[in-house]
Amino acid sequence: METRREVRSIQVEFKCPKCEHGFMIHTGLVLTSNPAQYPHKCSNPECDHTETFVGKKYPRLEYEFSTPVIEIREISKVKPLQNLSNPQNPT
């Protein structure tokens, strides 16, 4: 069964702990450990800080649900209405 709900997207960033001006950006490399490790570099050109995060990449998007689930039923699975005036003879 298909369901739908409205979501709100949230961008998550990690501020550089060294210069406190730039943000940590994923370099594109992945260290294939378990869990994976992701090297990052500060976006501030004047800062040379690098850091590797375990299991997380920055920036990233997270989602929050803003409405309850709405069920979408396939039309072929919906039962037709019965004729209420003559329940013995459904049409």
Number of C-alpha atoms within 10 A of each C-alpha: 6 9 10 11 11 12 13 10 10 11 10 12 14 16 16 21 13 12 14 12 13 19 19 23 23 22 15 9 10 14 12 9 10 8 10 12 17 22 20 22 19 25 18 16 9 10 15 11 17 16 14 17 13 13 12 14 22 19 13 13 11 10 11 10 11 10 11 11 12 11 11 10 11 9 7 7 7 8 7 9 8 12 11 10 8 9 9 9 9 11 10
